[in-house]
Amino acid sequence: MSNVKQLPIQLQKLGLMRFKQLYPQQHNIDSKIVMLLALSDFAWRSLESQPDLMPWLLCKNELQNRTIHSPFENLELTELDESQCHKLLRKYREKYWLKVAFLDLCCNNPISDSIKYISQLADMLIQSANQWAHAHVAKVNGEPLDGRNQAMPLMVLGMGKLGGQELNYSSDIDLIFAYPRSVKTQGGRRSIEAQVFYTKVAQKLIASLNQITGDGQVFRVDMRLRPFGESGPLVMSFNAIEDYYQEQGRDWERYAMLKGRLIGVPNQYWDEFNQLLKPFVYRRYIDFSVIESLRKMKLMIAQEVRRKRLTNNIKLGAGGIREVEFIVQALQMVRGGREANLQTQSLLKALKELTVSQIIDDLEAKDLKNNYLYLRKVEQYLQIFDDKQTQTLPDDELNQQRLNLLLAQPDFTASVSKIEHVMSQINNEFTHVIGEETEPLDTCESAFVSAWEHGDISFLNDPKDDWQLPLQDFKLRLSKAKVGNRGRDILDKLMPALLKQLSNFNASATAFTMICQILNKIISRTAYLELLYENPGTLKQLVLLCCHSKWIGEHISRYPILLDELIDPAVLYKPTPLTAYKDEIRQYFLRIEHDDLELQMESLRQFKQTHQLRIAAADATGVIDVMKVSDHLTALAEAVVDQAVNIAWHNTAQRFGTPQGTDDENKGFAVIAYGKTGGFEVGYDSDLDLVFVHNHDGLSQTNGKKPIDSRQFYLKLAQRLMHLFNTRTASGILYELDTRLRPEGASGLLAINLESFNHYQQTQAWTWEHQALVRGRLILGQDELIERFAEIRKDILCQQRDIKVLKDDVIKMREKMRVHLAKGNTEKFDLKQDIGGMADIEFITQYLVLKYAHEFERLTVYSDNVRILTDAAKIGCITKEQQQQLIHAYISYRSRYHVLSLEQQGRLVPRIQFEEDITNVKRIWDIIFELN
């Protein structure tokens, strides 16, 4: 009991109470176990879960033992199901982390030994999860084999402290996955590509470690350090990784990759992988450019510390653990290309080698090592208290008492003083080696400060009278808002900077009002205000875009999370390549659990909003033209539909199983797009006109526990899709889905067999439905459905029609639309619905297809107006002059309509501006419909 008596009274009572609760029959109270229970809530929970571990903890041989055993020892991996695997991994972690807690809290174990031991245990957990995941994916799909018929494993690269074998107690783990060769699998039920195989393995590996179960979590797994970050593929081949780092690798990635270490059983590919990364990390020359990069990184970290209001942080604060890492790794990167002994992931080994190479003298190295290990020891204690990843000194009395005891300090003030002394020594060394990146000075002239403080624009050198009202209105709203002192301090710095940017761009009162509207939305969220203040470039982009587009301003106002997108202009003004949207959204969803429907719905909306903003930014600033804008918005919509179908399929299949002969790749389901989506003309606020079809009859049943007939399955799939799109979440709706163009309209089935669709089109459809089909195209579906729909569409459009009936039907439908929808008058022209407008050109195009396609099948190839009119001229249905005039008018109208949409100004324009185009379209209409 002697050790127990050394504990402060509060801790002594806590430890004894917990011991007696755990071991009521135990008369001999073990003082070390009491101490463990008093100092760690995690240890208390672990012994509560596994009380039989106490004798194991007290065994001297075990405490000295560092042998690493597999959690799956003597078990057949393919016979371990997911729940068994997850349980074994989590119990293993709990057992051995308890041992480390006992060593550190009760046995004064050297911190250098503890962090190495934890890293070795983590390696075993990751390796075991990888082997189990590989075995289970290979069981179904076979596995990729090399030229000697040997299986090629997934390569797991541990980053950060895991890579340096200096993992802290409650750390998350940063991983990167790679595979050697792109070959198809062999030996399974069906062969799949290596990329698909290793992605499946990686997903299982991540879930086995990251997923929270009743037994807890092994590690939080972070994949953001991989090439292309969160938007990059989960796994990449050696060749792809080499290309990425050679062509696109950035300074911070060099710094991160210095810690990269392969985890698992060494194999023939390890050396090859290490060699391809080495030239990227270590330059052959002495590389002093890295110092400036690291200095800037440290400034960014300091800004982040302030933004998150991190105080008493022993990792990120001045003189913290991160500064020691910067010192050592900077010197490694400067000289490591020339001095191979510095090429190590371990900080402590590198520090030793720096003294051998006489880059740091022995005394400096000794002080740096001792101070680093002291902070690592403090960090270890903080995390063992409750198994939480924290580097912040405690603000509660219990944990302060615990820390005082472990640091042998009389009170918390003394503990903090000791820690601050250590950190000041580290910071002095950091400044000596790295230097400090000075923050930009506040250059806001006093005029802008005075204008904000007094709420009076007249203080400005060049006052804009129409700014006075939005400024007064914002200050009035601010006076009524619940804003903390920190928020008001930031606003007092931010608003003069904003006024200066508005002045630089000669902004209108409308733009000023729009930005104030955005600020009103984020006024209670200090992190966003700090983002704008501490990143002048972000504030500049916000003003620039709001000056260009009211739509962008309102879009950001509705979804303030988009402010993060303004940080990097290189990304902001560069929309995703047209062919890459589908791949990017699939990669975006790899880390999202299949069963978390709410998160999936939010993620769909955020993906759409983020990419819409990038497209709009490029559009508003003239980076891309109107035709390309529509192409991008259409490609984005198609990618969202594709991902939404995958989510709806998984959700519906979970409940009912899947129809016969279908799988994730061949769903037997397709989506037909009409209108703007079908014609590649999606706008920023367009709804989507879609029709859902499938290729199954109603007799076959699904294969789930609750089987239903296939027709019902596809109806439920379509209903789930409608829910995904039209439900209003915190991020709004996804797109407004309009399915009224399906057979029988709103009263028809939501999903219909493709042959039934064909029968309806052949026998019951009205002329206007065939007009709509001109702009119809299948945007999602397997090859056989794509081919069959193309046949059906061509057959329908190529029917020979009664020309008089066709002409009368088209004219009547156009007149009906004009009466109900046109908003123009003698002075204002409705770009869409007035005579001579866009709708007239669309009807001309549709009429030409329905009239001439039985002679010229070529007219059915495309679904967009411009290419149909081009083909119509080539085959003589209209003259070259008519084609040019119609296309010129159509693009001119669309371009203006587009600009008005960005400014949210409707579709009315002065008629005189388009007088020639209107006249040309009216004349061509009369000629084509023989109205003269």
ABEGO torsion letter per residue (X at the ends): XAAAAABBAAAAAAAAAAAAAABAABABBBAAAAAAAAABAAAAAAAAABAAAAAAAABAAAAABABBBBAABGBBAAABBAAAAAAAAAAAAAAAAAAAAAAAAAAGBBAAAAAAAAAAAAAAAAAAAAAAAAAAAAAAAEBBBBAAGBBBBBBBBBBEAAAAGABBAABBBBBBBBBABBBBBBGBABBBBAAAAAAAAAAAAAAAAABBBAAEBABBBBAAABBGEAABBABBBAAAAAAAAAAABBAAAAAAAAABBBBEBBBAAAAAAAAAAAAAABBABBBAAAAAAAAAAAAAAAAAAAAAGBBGBAAABBGBAAAAAAAAAAAAAAAAAABAAABBABAAAAAAAAAAAGABBAAAAAAAAAAAAAAAAAAAAAAAAAGBBBABBBABAAAAAAAAAAAGBABAAAAAAAAAAAAAAAAAAAAAAAEBBBBBBBABBAAAAAAAAAGBAAABABBBAAAAAAAAAAAAAAAABBBBAAAAAAAAAAAAAAAAAAAAAGBBAAAAAAAAAAAAAAAABAAAAAAAAABAAAAAAAAAAAAABAAAAAAAAABAAAAAAAABAAAAABBBBAAAAAAAAAAAAAABBAABAAAAAAAAAAAAAAAAAAAAAAAAAGABBAAAAAAAAAAAAAAAAAAAAAAAAAAAAAAAEBBBGBBAABAGBBBBBBEAAAAGABBAABBBBBBBBBABBAABBBABABBBBAAAAAAAAAAAAAAAAABBBAAEBABBBBAAABBGEAABBABBBAAAAAAAAAAABBAAAAAAAAABBBABEBAAAAAAAAAAAAAAAABBBBAAAAAAAAAAAAAAAAAAABABBAABBBAAABBGBAAAAAAAAAAAAAAAAAABAAAAABABAAAAAAAAAAAGABBAAAAAAAAAAAAAAAAAAAAAAAAGAEABBBAAAAAAAAAAAAAAAAAAAGAX
